């Protein structure tokens, strides 16, 4: 019953996507707006089918319906309730079902949001693109990645249970869904980019309308990546949080291009510049999400994060090729209309900083992409095996990261169009002196590594620069009688909070990777040892038995305080041992404990792996600051009405308005906006005049 209902839901979603695409396509080709509008309703069928299929799968998991192959392979009666639910995305077919559900949700939300403009050809083209993407994924779920495939004979009496690494930490319930919300959310700006090119409406309206969609997807992907690092740190027992694994890189790549886009789109909205660049970034971001999906679901890479071998890899390559050919082909076709009305007036300007920022992010993405794909390309062309490891990525990306810290510090202080040396000297004097003081203090403390000194100095420079701008914005907001807190909201000032989060993460990364120590201690019960200034006392072993898990624990007291229990566990009927670390975390450092060798008998010695790393907690604090900044950036600021065209009654055009850092900005002409439309802006950041 579950299999029949679930498979019917998938077919319903596929039918809704295909019918919606056919109806809208017909309406666009024949120029019939009412037909285009009628095609929007099929989003309800897509969402309904996806919800039905998902509920059927969850019901099958919770009721242990082992007639379904997926349930038998990824669930068992011993699996705890939480991990039974998360079994939905524990393997290939179920993860694609979750993908389809999230995509259907975005499709329905987009149709609802633009319901009053459903006859607009641009909205029609965007909906058509989303329908086609949805049809691809639901076609996979019909076959060949059918999650509701049943056994031809008698089903097994017991299930195998999920991968043991997927039932060792509750973050499995949050991390994958957040990544999916980020990955799939970029479908919406991609769809409107294609719609803009298809309709020939090259203005900035579609970017204004999709601004928060893009920001939401970016924020979810950011949180998902940070949660993945936290999960890796807590579960895998290696004491690290980022290993440049191909699957980790697959998530980082679209984040890099999306971050570049969120910066440079501000230049297009204000000055009409970088149009080709921004369209290319949107298309590249969506293409990289498809590439990441191919890497994790085709079996071409070996990774603890990847799914097993499958035969759907060529299908994803086909979709990737279609995205690149159609996107780049449309950009080439519309090349004449994409010319910017003017150029960048001066490299020493906000526009110049954003352009430099884009170049660095693009170089970063290229370096990561090359290192990720090179082993696959080498194997395909030369037939040999080669590995690109952390030394390559660390060496190539560290200089780019330092340059980004410079831009994070300089960018917010730059006005639009052009900055004078006197203005820059005034705005950057305090951040520069703060950086010098911090570097001098680090040298006095014995730090000699140039990369570490650069990271701490530039991090201080960037942090003080952004804090200065936020304080000025808060003061200006208070002077207008709006309250100082309003100086923190809006895209520009929320972005500065995001910058602060990035700086905290960068400094924490530099500290943890450069000053961490690793080693082993062998202790008998009651014995103590000092490791990197921390006293470890082995209290003795313990055993934990639950219906789902059998674990041998080592009870270790750290610095005379609480007892921590690293463990070696076995889940269900699996014979695979899983090491579970124990972490004593503080604002200064983390003491990370693992069992490297179990005692031969209860009174025998245990070998503990010990990693002490400074400031690791600040990685997660920086992530929280970054997420808060993204939320602040999405909060609407004060409204500014656009002038009305007397002939059409539609508000559009441009008019000058004061620049957040001084100077003048131009408001674009958003084609998607109807009469009475407004542009929301955050409080003016900085409040300075050059």
C-alpha positions in Angstrom: 0.0 0.0 0.0 2.8 2.5 0.9 4.6 1.7 -2.3 1.5 2.1 -4.4 0.6 5.4 -2.8 4.1 6.8 -2.9 4.7 5.8 -6.5 1.4 7.3 -7.5 2.5 10.6 -5.8 5.7 10.7 -7.8 3.8 10.1 -11.0 1.3 12.9 -10.1 4.2 15.3 -9.5 5.8 14.4 -12.8 2.5 14.7 -14.6 1.9 18.1 -13.0 5.4 19.4 -14.0 5.1 18.1 -17.6 1.5 19.4 -18.1 2.4 22.8 -16.5 5.5 23.1 -18.8 3.4 22.2 -21.9 0.6 24.6 -21.1 2.9 27.5 -20.3 5.1 26.7 -23.3 2.1 26.8 -25.6 0.9 30.1 -24.1 4.3 31.7 -24.5 4.7 30.5 -28.1 1.2 31.6 -29.1 1.2 34.9 -27.1 -1.8 34.0 -25.0 -1.3 35.4 -21.5 -4.4 33.7 -20.1 -3.0 30.3 -21.1 0.3 31.2 -19.4 -1.7 32.1 -16.3 -3.6 28.9 -16.3 -0.3 26.9 -16.4 0.6 28.2 -13.0 -2.0 26.0 -11.2 -0.1 22.8 -12.0 2.4 23.8 -9.3 -0.3 22.5 -6.9 -0.2 19.1 -8.5 3.6 19.0 -8.3 3.5 19.9 -4.6 0.6 17.5 -3.8 2.4 14.6 -5.5 5.7 15.3 -3.7 3.9 15.6 -0.3 2.0 12.3 -0.9 5.1 10.5 -1.9 7.1 11.8 1.1 4.3 10.9 3.6 4.1 7.5 2.1 7.8 6.9 2.5 7.9 8.2 6.1 4.9 6.0 6.9 6.7 3.0 5.4 9.8 3.8 7.5 7.9 4.2 10.7 5.8 1.1 10.2 8.8 -1.0 9.0 7.3 -1.8 5.7 10.1 -4.0 4.5 8.3 -4.9 1.3 9.9 -1.7 0.0 13.6 -2.3 -0.8 14.6 1.2 0.3 13.0 0.8 3.7 14.6 -2.6 4.2 18.0 -1.3 3.4 17.8 1.9 5.4 15.8 1.1 8.5 15.4 -1.5 11.2 13.3 -2.1 14.2 16.2 -1.1 16.4 16.8 2.2 14.8 15.7 5.1 17.1 12.7 7.2 16.1 14.7 10.2 15.0 17.0 8.2 12.7 14.1 6.3 11.3 12.6 9.6 10.1 15.9 10.8 8.8 16.2 7.5 6.9 14.3 9.3 4.2 17.5 11.0 3.1 20.0 8.4 4.2 20.5 6.9 0.7 20.3 7.8 -2.9 16.6 7.3 -3.9 15.3 8.8 -0.7 17.6 11.8 -0.9 16.2 12.5 -4.4 12.7 12.3 -3.0 13.5 15.0 -0.4 15.1 17.0 -3.3 11.8 16.7 -5.2 9.8 17.7 -2.2 11.9 20.9 -1.6 11.9 21.8 -5.3 8.1 21.4 -5.4 7.8 23.6 -2.3 9.9 26.3 -4.0 7.8 26.0 -7.2 4.5 26.4 -5.4 5.9 29.3 -3.3 7.2 31.1 -6.4 3.9 30.7 -8.2 2.0 32.0 -5.1 4.4 34.9 -4.7 4.0 36.0 -8.3 0.3 35.1 -8.7 -0.7 38.7 -9.4 1.7 38.8 -12.3 1.0 35.3 -13.6 0.3 36.7 -17.1 3.7 38.3 -17.3 5.8 36.5 -19.9 8.9 36.7 -17.7 7.0 35.0 -14.8 5.8 32.5 -17.3 9.3 31.7 -18.6 10.6 31.4 -15.1 7.8 29.0 -14.1 8.4 27.0 -17.3 12.1 26.5 -16.3 11.2 25.4 -12.8 8.7 22.9 -14.2 11.3 21.5 -16.5 13.8 21.1 -13.7 11.1 19.4 -11.5 10.2 17.1 -14.3 13.8 15.9 -14.6 14.0 15.0 -10.9 10.6 13.4 -10.7 11.4 11.4 -13.8 14.4 10.0 -12.0 12.1 9.0 -9.1 9.8 7.2 -11.5 12.8 5.3 -12.9 15.8 4.7 -12.5 16.0 6.0 -8.9 12.6 4.7 -7.7 12.4 4.8 -3.9 9.3 2.7 -3.9 10.7 -0.4 -5.6 9.5 -3.6 -3.9 10.9 -7.0 -3.6 9.8 -9.5 -6.3 9.7 -12.3 -3.7 9.1 -12.5 0.0 10.3 -9.4 1.8 12.9 -9.7 4.6 11.8 -10.0 8.2 14.3 -7.4 9.4 15.8 -4.3 8.0 19.5 -3.5 7.7 19.3 0.0 9.3 20.8 3.2 8.0 24.6 3.8 7.7 26.1 3.7 11.1 27.5 7.2 10.6 24.0 8.5 10.1 22.7 7.4 13.5 25.3 8.8 15.7 24.4 12.5 15.9 21.1 14.4 15.7 22.6 16.9 13.2 21.7 14.4 10.5 18.1 15.8 11.0 19.2 19.4 10.2 22.4 19.4 8.0 21.1 17.7 4.8 17.7 19.5 4.7 19.5 22.9 5.1 21.9 22.0 2.3 19.0 21.0 0.1 17.2 24.3 0.8 20.3 26.1 -0.3 21.1 24.0 -3.4 17.6 23.9 -4.7 16.8 27.5 -3.8 19.1 28.7 -6.5 16.7 27.3 -9.0 14.5 30.4 -8.6 17.1 33.1 -9.5 18.4 30.8 -12.3 14.8 30.5 -13.7 14.4 34.3 -13.7 17.8 34.8 -15.3 16.8 32.5 -18.2 13.4 34.3 -18.4 15.2 37.6 -18.6 17.3 36.4 -21.5 14.4 34.7 -23.2 12.2 37.8 -23.1 14.9 40.2 -23.8 14.1 42.3 -20.7 17.6 43.0 -19.6 16.9 45.4 -16.8 17.4 44.9 -13.1 13.8 44.1 -12.2 14.2 40.3 -12.0 17.1 40.7 -9.7 15.3 42.9 -7.3 12.3 40.5 -7.3 14.5 37.5 -6.6 16.9 39.2 -4.1 15.5 37.6 -1.0 15.0 34.2 -2.7 18.7 34.3 -3.5 19.7 35.5 0.0 17.5 32.8 1.6 19.1 30.0 -0.5 22.6 31.4 0.2 21.9 31.6 4.0 20.6 28.0 4.1 23.6 26.7 2.1 25.9 28.7 4.4 24.3 27.2 7.5 24.3 23.8 5.9 28.0 23.9 5.2 28.8 25.1 8.8 26.6 22.4 10.3 28.3 19.8 8.1 31.7 21.0 9.5 30.3 20.7 13.0 28.9 17.2 12.3 32.2 16.1 10.8 34.0 17.4 13.9 31.7 15.6 16.3 31.2 12.3 14.5 34.1 11.2 12.4 36.7 11.2 15.2 39.6 12.8 13.3 39.6 16.1 15.2 39.0 18.2 12.1 36.1 20.1 10.6 37.1 20.6 6.9 39.2 18.1 4.9 38.7 19.4 1.3 36.7 16.2 0.6 35.2 16.2 -2.9 31.7 16.3 -1.4 32.6 19.2 0.9 33.9 21.0 -2.1 30.7 20.3 -4.1 28.8 22.3 -1.5 31.4 25.0 -1.3 31.6 25.7 -5.1 28.0 27.1 -5.5 28.4 29.0 -2.3 31.5 30.8 -3.7 29.8 31.9 -6.9 26.5 32.8 -5.1 28.5 35.0 -2.7 30.2 36.7 -5.6 26.7 37.3 -7.2 25.2 38.8 -4.0 28.0 41.3 -4.0 28.1 42.3 -7.7 24.3 42.4 -8.2 24.4 45.5 -6.0 26.5 47.2 -8.7 24.0 46.3 -11.4 21.0 47.5 -9.4 22.7 50.8 -8.6 24.7 51.5 -11.7 23.5 49.0 -14.4 27.0 47.5 -14.6 28.2 43.9 -14.7 25.1 42.5 -16.4 26.9 39.7 -18.3 28.9 38.9 -15.2 25.9 38.6 -12.9 23.9 36.4 -15.4 27.0 34.2 -15.7 27.3 33.9 -11.9 23.6 32.9 -11.5 23.9 30.3 -14.2 27.2 29.0 -12.9 25.8 28.7 -9.4 22.9 26.6 -10.5 25.2 24.5 -12.8 27.5 23.9 -9.8 24.6 22.6 -7.7 23.9 20.1 -10.5 27.6 19.2 -10.7 27.6 18.7 -6.9 24.6 16.4 -7.2 26.4 14.4 -9.9 29.5 14.0 -7.8 27.6 12.8 -4.7 25.2 10.5 -6.5 27.1 9.0 -9.5 29.6 6.9 -7.6 32.5 8.5 -9.4 34.2 9.6 -6.1 34.9 7.7 -3.0 33.9 9.7 0.1 32.4 9.1 3.5 29.8 11.7 2.5 28.9 10.3 -1.0 26.2 7.8 -1.9 26.9 4.5 -3.5 27.3 3.6 -7.1 24.3 4.4 -9.4 23.4 4.6 -13.0 22.0 8.1 -12.9 25.4 10.0 -13.3 25.1 10.4 -17.1 21.6 11.9 -16.7 23.0 14.6 -14.4 25.8 15.3 -16.9 23.1 15.7 -19.6 21.2 18.2 -17.4 24.4 20.0 -16.6 25.2 20.3 -20.3 21.7 21.5 -21.1 22.0 24.2 -18.4 25.4 25.5 -19.6 24.5 25.4 -23.3 21.2 27.1 -22.9 22.4 29.7 -20.4 25.6 30.6 -22.2 23.9 30.5 -25.6 21.2 32.9 -24.4 23.9 35.3 -23.0 25.7 35.2 -26.4 22.4 35.8 -28.2 21.5 38.8 -26.1 25.0 40.2 -26.0 24.1 43.5 -27.6 21.3 44.2 -25.0 23.6 43.3 -22.2 26.0 46.1 -22.7 26.4 48.4 -19.7 25.4 52.0 -20.1 28.7 53.1 -18.6 31.9 51.9 -17.0 33.5 51.9 -13.6 34.6 55.4 -12.9 37.5 54.5 -10.6 39.1 51.4 -9.3 39.1 53.1 -5.9 35.3 52.9 -5.5 32.6 50.6 -4.2 32.1 49.2 -7.8 35.8 48.6 -8.1 35.9 46.7 -4.8 33.0 44.5 -5.8 34.6 43.7 -9.1 37.8 42.7 -7.3 35.8 40.7 -4.9 34.2 38.9 -7.8 37.5 38.1 -9.4 38.9 36.7 -6.2 35.8 34.5 -5.5 35.9 33.3 -9.1 39.6 32.4 -8.8 38.8 30.6 -5.5 36.0 28.6 -7.2 38.3 27.7 -10.1 41.0 26.5 -7.7 38.6 24.3 -5.8 36.9 23.0 -9.0 40.2 22.1 -10.5 41.4 20.3 -7.5 38.1 18.4 -7.2 37.8 17.3 -10.8 41.5 16.8 -11.7 41.6 13.2 -10.3 38.5 12.3 -12.3 39.9 13.9 -15.5 43.3 12.3 -15.0 41.7 8.9 -14.6 39.5 9.3 -17.6 42.3 10.6 -19.9 45.3 8.8 -18.6 43.8 5.8 -16.9 45.8 6.3 -13.7 45.1 7.3 -10.2 46.1 10.6 -8.7 45.0 12.3 -5.5 44.7 16.0 -4.8 44.8 16.6 -1.1 44.7 19.3 1.5 48.2 20.7 0.8 47.1 21.8 -2.7 43.9 23.4 -1.5 45.6 25.1 1.5 48.4 26.5 -0.5 46.2 27.8 -3.3 43.4 29.2 -1.3 45.2 30.8 1.6 46.4 33.9 -0.4 42.9 34.3 -1.9 41.4 34.2 1.6 43.8 36.9 2.8 42.9 39.1 -0.2 39.2 38.6 0.7 39.9 39.9 4.2 41.5 43.0 2.7 38.4 43.6 0.5 36.0 42.9 3.4 37.8 45.7 5.3 38.2 48.2 2.5 34.9 47.7 0.6 32.4 49.0 3.2 34.5 52.2 3.6 34.5 53.0 -0.2 31.9 55.3 -1.7 30.2 54.7 -5.0 31.8 56.1 -8.2 35.1 57.4 -6.7 36.9 57.9 -3.4 39.6 60.4 -2.6 42.8 59.5 -0.7 41.8 61.8 2.1 38.4 60.1 2.5 40.0 56.6 2.6 42.7 57.7 5.0 40.1 59.1 7.3 37.9 56.0 7.2 40.6 53.3 7.3 43.0 54.9 9.8 41.5 53.4 12.9 41.2 49.8 11.4 44.8 50.0 10.1 46.2 51.1 13.5 44.1 48.3 15.3 45.7 45.8 12.9 49.2 47.0 13.6 48.6 46.8 17.3 47.3 43.2 17.1 50.2 42.1 14.8 52.7 43.7 17.2 51.0 41.9 20.1 51.2 38.6 18.2 54.9 39.1 17.5 55.5 39.9 21.1 53.7 36.7 22.1 56.1 34.6 20.0 54.1 34.2 16.7 56.4 34.3 13.7 54.6 32.6 10.9 53.7 35.3 8.2 50.5 33.6 7.2 49.2 33.6 10.8 50.3 37.2 11.4 48.5 38.3 8.2 45.4 36.4 9.1 45.2 38.0 12.6 46.2 41.5 11.3 43.8 41.5 8.3 41.1 40.0 10.4 41.4 42.8 12.9 41.5 45.4 10.1 38.3 43.9 8.5 36.4 43.6 11.8 37.2 47.1 13.0 36.3 48.6 9.6 32.9 46.9 9.5 32.2 47.7 13.2 33.0 51.3 12.5 30.5 51.5 9.6 27.8 49.7 11.7 28.3 52.2 14.6 28.0 55.1 12.1 24.9 53.6 10.7 23.4 53.1 14.1 24.2 56.7 15.0 22.7 58.0 11.8 19.5 55.9 12.4 19.2 57.2 15.9 19.6 60.8 14.7 16.7 60.2 12.3 14.6 59.0 15.3 14.3 55.4 14.1 16.3 53.8 16.9 19.9 52.8 16.7 19.0 49.1 16.1 17.6 50.1 12.7 21.2 50.8 11.7 21.8 47.0 11.7 19.1 46.0 9.3 19.0 46.2 5.5 21.1 44.6 2.9 24.2 46.8 3.3 24.4 46.8 7.1 23.3 43.2 7.5 26.1 42.4 5.0 28.5 44.0 7.4 27.3 41.7 10.2 27.9 38.8 7.8 31.4 40.1 7.3 32.0 40.1 11.0 30.9 36.4 11.1 33.3 35.6 8.3 36.2 37.4 10.1 35.5 35.4 13.3 35.5 32.2 11.3 38.7 33.1 9.5 40.6 33.9 12.7 39.3 30.7 14.4 40.4 28.6 11.4 43.9 30.2 11.4 44.2 29.5 15.2 42.9 26.0 15.2 44.9 24.8 12.2 48.2 26.5 13.1 48.4 26.1 16.8 46.6 22.8 17.4 48.5 19.8 18.9 47.9 16.1 18.4 49.1 13.0 20.2 48.3 10.0 22.2 48.4 9.1 25.9 48.3 5.6 27.4 46.7 5.4 30.8 45.6 2.8 33.3 42.6 3.4 35.6 43.5 6.2 38.1 46.5 7.4 36.1 46.9 11.0 34.9 48.9 12.7 32.2 49.5 16.3 31.1 49.0 17.1 27.5 49.5 20.6 26.1 48.7 22.1 29.5 45.6 20.0 30.2 45.5 17.2 32.8 43.8 14.0 31.7 42.8 11.4 34.3 41.5 8.0 33.2 38.8 7.1 35.7 38.0 3.7 34.1 36.0 1.9 31.4 32.2 1.6 31.1 29.7 -0.1 28.9 26.5 1.3 27.5 23.8 -0.9 26.0 20.6 0.3 24.3 18.3 -1.4 21.8 20.2 0.4 19.0 23.7 0.7 20.3 26.4 -1.2 22.2 29.3 1.0 23.3 32.5 0.7 25.3 33.3 4.0 27.0 36.5 5.5 28.4 35.7 7.8 31.4 38.2 10.6 31.4 38.3 13.6 33.7 39.7 16.8 32.1 41.5 19.4 34.3 39.9 18.0 37.4 36.4 18.9 36.2 33.7 17.0 34.4 34.1 13.5 33.1 34.1 13.0 29.3 33.4 9.6 27.6 34.9 8.9 24.2 33.5 5.6 22.9 33.7 2.8 20.4 30.2 1.8 19.3 28.3 -0.9 17.4 24.9 -0.1 15.9 22.2 -2.7 15.4 23.6 -5.9 13.9 26.5 -4.2 12.2 30.0 -5.4 13.0 31.5 -2.0 12.0 33.0 -0.2 14.9 32.3 3.5 15.1 34.5 5.8 17.1 32.6 8.6 18.9 34.8 11.5 20.2 34.2 13.4 23.4 34.9 17.1 23.4 35.6 19.5 26.3 34.9 22.8 24.6 35.6 26.3 26.0 36.1 29.8 24.6 39.9 29.3 24.7 40.3 25.8 23.3 38.9 22.3 22.7 40.2 19.1 24.2 39.2 16.4 21.7 39.4 12.8 23.0 39.0 9.5 21.0 39.7 5.9 21.9 42.6 4.7 19.7 43.0 1.3 21.4 40.6 -0.4 23.8 42.0 -2.0 27.0 42.5 -5.8 26.8 40.7 -6.2 30.2 38.8 -3.8 32.5 41.8 -2.8 34.6 44.1 -2.6 31.5 45.4 0.6 30.0 43.6 2.5 27.3 45.2 4.5 24.5 43.5 7.9 24.0 43.9 10.1 21.0 44.1 13.7 22.1 43.7 16.9 20.0 44.0 20.3 21.6 42.9 23.2 19.3 42.4 26.8 20.2 39.3 28.9 19.4 37.3 26.1 17.8 34.2 27.2 19.5 34.5 30.5 17.7 34.0 28.7 14.4 30.4 28.0 15.5 30.0 31.4 17.1 31.1 33.0 13.8 28.6 30.9 11.9 25.8 32.1 14.2 26.9 35.7 13.6 26.9 35.1 9.9 23.4 33.6 10.0 22.2 36.6 12.0 23.7 38.9 9.5 21.8 37.2 6.6 18.6 37.6 8.6 19.2 41.3 9.1 20.0 41.7 5.5 16.6 40.3 4.5 14.6 42.6 6.8 13.0 45.4 4.7 14.4 48.8 5.3 12.6 52.1 4.7 10.7 52.5 1.4 11.5 54.7 -1.5 8.9 55.1 -4.2 9.9 55.0 -7.8 8.6 57.7 -10.2 5.5 56.8 -12.3 5.4 56.6 -16.0 2.4 58.9 -17.0 1.6 56.8 -20.0 1.5 53.4 -18.4 1.0 54.2 -14.7 3.9 51.9 -13.9 6.6 53.0 -11.5 10.0 52.7 -13.0 13.0 54.7 -14.1 15.8 55.9 -11.9 16.5 58.8 -9.6 19.5 59.7 -7.5 19.5 58.9 -3.8 22.1 59.3 -1.1 24.8 56.7 -1.1 25.4 54.6 2.1 29.0 55.8 2.2 28.5 59.1 0.5 27.9 60.1 -3.1 25.0 59.2 -5.3 23.4 56.0 -6.4 20.9 55.2 -9.1 17.8 53.1 -8.8 17.1 50.7 -11.6 14.0 50.1 -13.5 12.4 46.9 -12.3 10.2 45.6 -15.1 8.4 43.1 -12.9 7.1 45.8 -10.6 3.5 47.0 -11.2 1.8 50.2 -10.2 2.5 51.3 -6.7 5.6 49.3 -6.5 8.3 50.3 -4.0 11.9 49.6 -3.4 12.8 48.8 0.1 16.2 50.0 1.3 18.0 49.4 4.6 19.1 52.3 6.7 21.9 54.2 5.2 25.1 52.6 6.3 28.0 54.7 7.4 26.2 58.0 7.2 29.3 59.7 6.0 29.9 62.2 3.2 33.2 61.9 1.4 
